[in-house]
Amino acid sequence: MDLDVFVSAHRADWERLDELLRRHRRLTGPETDELVTLYQRAATHLSQIRSSAPDPAVTDRLTQLVARARSAVTGARTAGWRDAAHFFAAGFPAAVYRSRNWWVPTALLSTVLAALIAWWIGTHPEVRATIGAPDQLREMTRPGGQYETYYSSHPATSFAAQVWTNNAQAAAICLVFGALLGLPVLWVLFQNVVNLGVGLGLMGSADRLDTFLGLLLPHGLLELTAVFVAAGTGLRLGWTVIDPGPRSRRTALAQEGRSALGMAIGLAAVLLVSGLIEAFVTPSGLPTWARVLIGVLAELAFLGYVYVVGRRAARSGETGDIAASDRPAELPTAA
């Protein structure tokens, strides 16, 4: 593209659009139609310049012009309770459902790996010896030991806040840094799998696996599912860098990135629920079966939310991205 020729050919349209924007509240009907047409044309021009001849001065000028025109055409809009309700009723579950081909295999593989680590530790005393001295391991696994008192070591409210903060940070790392080819995601996932496998292996070697599962399952089912969803979505975002499909890489990353950031908000709410269960249910005096039942019901409620509500929303075209009217204009690309 010859930028000078392109600018000369379309300068009149841009200047006319600028003129209409200066008095858009006093436009006639035909002039309003003209403003909309010129806005769409300028957005296309901006996409063409960005992709073919990204001159900073021209790009900045057109970006400001298109932004002003967009505001005039669509009107200023602020997010409200209706947006939040729509997000949790459709956007978030649809985004989780659309990512199922990533997070479900992630969950299955992670669970198998944790089980293998637990078997390795539980059946090999020499491996346990590298984790800690015999006295330390007995202190961790004995009745009333560290594994049991961990859940009641702090007041329930502060413990819930601490657990929620830590888990939300791990989920956010997976979602935000997934674009780095998924490498930070694999590290976070590996740490969680190893911690789970070590706990299972040590308590299993002490013949107290039932106690450990009774403490883990009430909150762990929902908590681990949220981490697996975050990890799977982060890996999907990393794969988008490698293979954006028919979209341009910039467009694909923008769309998937916005969806991932939205999922960070949704998963923070899910992890808040698991944190409350971990703080108030796991260390409670309820029978083990009752505590586990609460965890199972919470997990089933989330899966139903995703596979019923999310599937319906996804089939209706919901992606978890922001509303179409709030997205930047994109130049169509050939499939």
Secondary structure, DSSP 8 states (H G I E B T S, - for coil): --HHHHHHHHHHHHHHHHHHHHTGGG--HHHHHHHHHHHHHHHHHHHHHHHH---HHHHHHHHHHHHHHHHHHH------HHHHHHIIIIIHHHHHHHTHHHHHHHHHHHHHHHHHHHHHHHH-HHHHHHH--HHHHHHHHSTTSHHHHGGGSS-HHHHHHHHHHHHHHHHHHHHHGGGTTTHHHHHHHHHHHHHHHHHHHHHHHTT-HHHHHHHHHHHHHHHHHHHHHHHHHHHHHHHHHH--TTS-HHHHHHHHHHHHHHHHHHHHHHHHHHHHHHHHTTTSSS-HHHHHHHHHHHHHHHHHIIIIIIHHHHHTT--SS--GGGS--------
